[in-house]
Amino acid sequence: MWNNDTRSSYQIKSIVKAFRLLEEIVTKSEFGVSELSRLLETPKPTVHRLLSTLESLGYVRQDPKTMNYMANIKIFELGAEVLQKLNFVEIAKPVMTSLCEKTSETINLGVLDNVDVVCVHKVESKENLRSDQPIGTKVKAYQAAMGKVILAHLSSKERAQLFSKYGISISTPKSLKTVSAIEEELRKVRERGYAVDNEEGVSGVCCVGAPILDHNAKVIAGLSIAGPAPRIKDKNTEYLAKLVTEATAFISSRLGFRT
């Protein structure tokens, strides 16, 4: 593990200065270059370059009359995104517990990380034989129900870029083996509103998942019911799909999504 001294040696000074500038600039309505230079103990030309860069990225703006700089709405949008991602887990927790009680299966909540889906919360089944996916586990999104429902709602360009950069892998004999096969599967996911993982990521494990949407109708996460393949199939995929889509619809409504 790195200690503080080791981490400090890896810091990029210009990035540190830029973030210190942002931290200052959100504290009041506007700042002049001279004032920021004094607060940051940084030469005016350097402060001006940082401000110009942040302005070009949309994080600060300059008042054309006073020539002072102020925080732009993009900073607040970033903060809102972070808060929302934290909130949706808390909102999902009791819903997941209820879904686990109804199905007796493990309930997983995941978010997209490039071409993977990461488990950020789970409620584990009390059955002796159950799906076991520890929090923090990454699996290929196109092999997991909770990942498919997120991928399905990206633009075709975004998916093409992901598959081009990361490729696809085969985990089990039932894994989809080509990008075109994955794309066809994702088309079906969009049509029916839920996804099924038929032992594509882990042999012997099936999942049924649905998307969670925010107030902008953007899919931010996937929720899935996971368990041993025979048990999931015995319980009827369509029945489990109804339960999981009802659960995600409730979570989405709490996040401000309206149909």
C-alpha positions in Angstrom: 0.0 0.0 0.0 1.2 3.5 -0.8 1.8 5.9 2.1 1.1 9.6 1.8 4.6 10.4 0.8 4.6 7.9 -2.0 1.2 9.2 -3.3 2.5 12.8 -3.2 5.4 11.9 -5.4 2.9 10.8 -8.1 0.9 13.9 -8.0 0.7 16.0 -11.2 1.1 19.6 -10.0 -1.0 21.2 -12.7 -4.0 18.9 -11.9 -3.6 19.6 -8.2 -3.7 23.3 -8.9 -6.7 23.0 -11.2 -8.7 21.2 -8.5 -7.6 23.7 -5.8 -8.8 26.4 -8.1 -12.2 24.7 -8.6 -12.5 24.2 -4.8 -12.0 28.0 -4.3 -14.2 29.1 -7.2 -17.3 27.3 -5.9 -17.1 29.2 -2.5 -18.5 32.5 -3.8 -20.1 34.1 -6.9 -17.0 35.2 -8.7 -13.3 35.8 -8.5 -10.8 37.9 -10.3 -7.5 36.4 -11.6 -5.5 38.4 -9.0 -7.6 37.2 -6.1 -7.2 33.6 -7.2 -3.5 34.0 -7.7 -3.2 35.2 -4.1 -5.4 32.5 -2.6 -3.6 29.7 -4.5 -0.1 31.3 -4.2 0.3 30.8 -7.9 1.5 33.2 -10.5 -1.2 35.1 -12.5 -0.2 33.6 -15.9 -0.6 30.1 -14.5 -4.0 30.9 -13.0 -5.1 32.4 -16.2 -4.0 29.3 -18.2 -5.9 27.1 -15.7 -9.0 29.2 -16.0 -8.9 29.3 -19.8 -8.6 25.5 -19.8 -11.5 25.0 -17.4 -13.6 27.5 -19.3 -13.0 25.6 -22.6 -14.2 22.4 -20.8 -17.3 24.1 -19.4 -16.4 24.1 -15.7 -16.0 27.8 -15.3 -17.2 30.9 -17.2 -16.1 34.5 -17.5 -18.4 37.5 -16.9 -18.0 39.6 -20.1 -18.5 42.8 -18.1 -16.4 42.3 -14.9 -14.0 39.8 -16.6 -14.2 37.8 -13.4 -14.6 34.0 -13.3 -17.3 31.9 -11.7 -18.3 28.3 -11.4 -20.4 27.0 -14.3 -23.4 24.6 -14.1 -21.3 21.6 -15.3 -19.6 21.4 -11.8 -23.0 21.1 -10.2 -24.1 18.5 -12.8 -21.1 16.3 -11.9 -22.0 16.6 -8.2 -25.6 15.7 -8.9 -24.5 12.6 -10.8 -22.4 11.4 -7.9 -25.2 12.0 -5.4 -27.7 10.3 -7.6 -25.5 7.2 -7.9 -25.1 7.1 -4.1 -28.9 7.6 -3.6 -30.0 4.9 -6.0 -28.2 2.2 -4.0 -30.0 3.3 -0.8 -33.3 3.4 -2.6 -32.7 0.0 -4.1 -31.7 -1.8 -0.8 -35.2 -2.4 0.7 -36.7 -3.2 -2.7 -33.9 -5.8 -3.2 -34.6 -7.3 0.2 -38.3 -7.6 -0.6 -37.5 -9.2 -4.0 -35.2 -11.7 -2.3 -38.0 -12.7 0.1 -40.4 -13.2 -2.8 -38.1 -15.3 -4.9 -35.8 -16.9 -2.4 -33.0 -16.1 -4.9 -30.0 -13.7 -4.7 -30.6 -10.2 -6.0 -27.7 -8.3 -7.6 -27.4 -4.6 -8.4 -24.7 -3.6 -11.0 -23.3 -0.6 -12.8 -21.4 -0.5 -16.1 -17.6 -0.2 -16.1 -16.5 -0.1 -19.7 -17.5 -3.5 -21.0 -17.9 -5.0 -17.5 -20.7 -4.8 -15.0 -19.7 -4.3 -11.4 -21.8 -5.6 -8.5 -22.4 -2.7 -6.1 -24.9 -4.3 -3.8 -26.5 -7.7 -3.3 -29.0 -9.4 -1.1 -28.1 -13.1 -0.8 -30.4 -16.0 -0.9 -30.8 -18.2 2.2 -30.8 -21.3 0.1 -27.9 -23.7 0.5 -27.3 -23.7 -3.2 -27.3 -20.1 -4.5 -25.5 -17.7 -6.8 -22.5 -16.1 -5.0 -21.2 -12.9 -6.5 -19.4 -10.8 -3.9 -19.9 -7.0 -4.0 -17.2 -5.5 -6.3 -17.1 -8.5 -8.6 -16.8 -7.7 -12.3 -18.3 -9.8 -15.0 -18.7 -9.2 -18.7 -21.8 -7.1 -19.2 -22.9 -9.0 -22.3 -22.9 -12.2 -20.3 -25.0 -11.0 -17.3 -28.6 -10.0 -17.2 -27.9 -6.8 -15.2 -25.2 -5.9 -17.7 -27.2 -6.6 -20.8 -30.0 -4.2 -19.7 -27.5 -1.4 -19.5 -25.6 -2.2 -22.7 -28.9 -2.5 -24.6 -29.7 1.2 -23.9 -26.3 2.6 -24.9 -26.2 4.1 -28.4 -25.0 1.7 -31.2 -21.9 3.9 -31.5 -21.1 3.6 -27.9 -21.4 -0.2 -28.0 -19.3 -0.4 -31.2 -16.5 1.6 -29.5 -16.6 -0.7 -26.4 -16.5 -3.9 -28.4 -13.8 -2.5 -30.7 -11.6 -1.5 -27.7 -12.2 -4.4 -25.4 -13.3 -7.3 -27.7 -15.5 -10.1 -26.4 -14.6 -13.2 -24.5 -16.1 -16.6 -24.1 -16.8 -17.8 -20.5 -19.0 -20.9 -20.9 -20.2 -23.1 -23.8 -23.4 -21.0 -23.8 -21.6 -17.6 -24.1 -22.6 -15.5 -27.1 -19.6 -15.8 -29.5 -19.9 -12.8 -31.8 -20.7 -9.1 -31.6 -23.6 -9.6 -34.0 -25.0 -12.3 -31.8 -24.7 -10.0 -28.8 -26.3 -7.1 -30.7 -29.2 -9.3 -31.7 -29.6 -10.3 -28.0 -29.6 -6.7 -26.9 -32.3 -5.9 -29.5 -34.5 -8.5 -27.9 -33.7 -7.0 -24.5 -34.9 -3.6 -25.6 -38.1 -5.1 -27.1 -39.2 -7.1 -24.0 -37.8 -4.7 -21.3 -35.8 -7.4 -19.5 -32.8 -9.6 -20.0 -32.0 -13.2 -19.4 -28.5 -14.7 -18.8 -28.8 -18.4 -19.7 -25.6 -19.7 -18.1 -23.6 -17.4 -20.4 -21.3 -16.0 -17.7 -21.2 -18.9 -15.2 -22.2 -22.5 -16.0 -25.1 -23.6 -13.9 -26.3 -20.0 -13.1 -29.2 -18.1 -14.7 -30.3 -14.5 -14.1 -33.2 -12.4 -15.1 -32.6 -8.6 -15.0 -34.2 -5.2 -15.7 -32.9 -1.6 -16.0 -33.0 1.2 -13.5 -33.6 4.7 -15.1 -33.0 8.1 -13.7 -35.1 11.3 -14.0 -33.5 11.9 -17.5 -34.7 8.4 -18.6 -31.1 7.3 -18.7 -30.3 3.7 -17.7 -27.9 4.0 -14.7 -27.9 0.4 -13.4 -29.2 -3.1 -13.7 -31.0 -5.3 -11.2 -31.1 -9.1 -11.5 -32.5 -12.2 -9.9 -29.8 -14.9 -9.9 -29.8 -18.5 -9.0 -29.1 -22.1 -10.0 -30.3 -22.7 -13.6 -32.8 -25.5 -12.8 -34.4 -23.5 -10.0 -34.7 -20.3 -12.1 -36.2 -22.2 -15.0 -38.7 -24.0 -12.7 -39.9 -20.6 -11.3 -40.7 -19.5 -14.9 -38.6 -16.7 -16.5 -41.6 -14.6 -17.4 -42.8 -14.6 -13.8 -39.4 -13.6 -12.5 -39.2 -10.9 -15.2 -42.5 -9.5 -14.0 -41.1 -9.3 -10.5 -37.8 -7.7 -11.4 -39.3 -5.2 -13.8 -41.8 -4.1 -11.1 -39.0 -3.7 -8.7 -36.9 -1.6 -11.1 -39.9 0.5 -12.1 -40.5 1.4 -8.4 -36.8 2.3 -7.9 -36.8 4.3 -11.2 -39.9 6.2 -10.1 -38.2 7.1 -6.8 -35.3 8.5 -8.9 -37.7 10.8 -10.8 -38.3 8.7 -13.9 -41.7 9.2 -15.4 -43.1 7.2 -18.3 
